[in-house]
Amino acid sequence: MAWVAQQNPQELFTTSIAEAEISYGVALLEAGQRRTQLESAVRQMFEQDFYRRILPFDSPAAVLYGPLVAQRRKLGKPIAQADAQIAAIVRAQAATLATRNIRDFTDCQLSLISPWQGS
């Protein structure tokens, strides 16, 4: 993806929630060469490529989580737990969220970018 290639890798972060979601997705695959290769690639990505740049769902994020979920519910736009945790982490860090899933993060008071749309 061109957008990622244009970024300073040391300025890109991910979340422990994204790490968990990806790990879960790989674990769902049938045992075999594809799963083994993906497990290795995912492990390398999180242990090396994102070394010390995996943001946790910590107390500052937890404080933001409840009001964020409640606000979305009041708006009639419930949010998935994982998405709400990611949004809370991003807000706690005053960061920008790069995601293909812009719609699920609207009304979360986040700065959003969709690298796939070039926005």
C-alpha positions, -999 to +999 in steps of 0.1 A: +000+000+000+015+033-011+004+053+020+024+030+044+055+031+022+054+069+024+054+069+063+083+068+086+080+033+101+090+046+135+060+068+135+035+040+129+019+022+158-006-005+163-027-016+193-028-047+214-064-051+203-054-053+166-027-078+176-053-099+193-077-097+164-050-107+139-038-135+162-074-148+164-079-147+127-048-167+121-057-192+148-090-199+130-072-212+099-069-249+093-035-263+103-012-263+074+015-245+055-006-213+050-013-210+087+023-217+097+035-190+073+010-165+085+018-173+122+055-166+114+048-134+095+024-121+122+049-129+149+077-110+130+054-081+124+045-076+160+079-086+176+101-068+151+083-044+128+062-029+157+088-035+184+079-011+213+051+004+192+021-016+203-002+006+223-020-012+252-055-008+264-045+008+296-061+028+324-062+061+304-079+043+275-103+025+299-114+059+313-123+070+278-139+037+268-172+039+288-182+074+277-173+066+241-194+034+240-223+052+258-222+081+234-223+058+203-252+039+218-271+072+225-265+081+188-280+047+177-246+036+165-235+008+188-198+000+184-181-034+187-160-039+218-127-042+199-134-011+179-143+008+210-111-003+227-090+008+196-108+041+195-102+047+232-065+038+228-062+062+199-079+090+218-058+084+249-027+088+227-041+118+208-032+099+176-047+095+142-063+062+133-055+048+099-082+023+090-102+009+061-131+008+085-138+045+087-176+041+092-173+021+124-151+048+139-172+079+131-186+099+160-157+087+182-140+121+183-110+107+164-087+119+137-092+093+109-074+085+077-083+058+051-050+050+034-069+028+009-090+058-003-061+082-003-079+105+021 
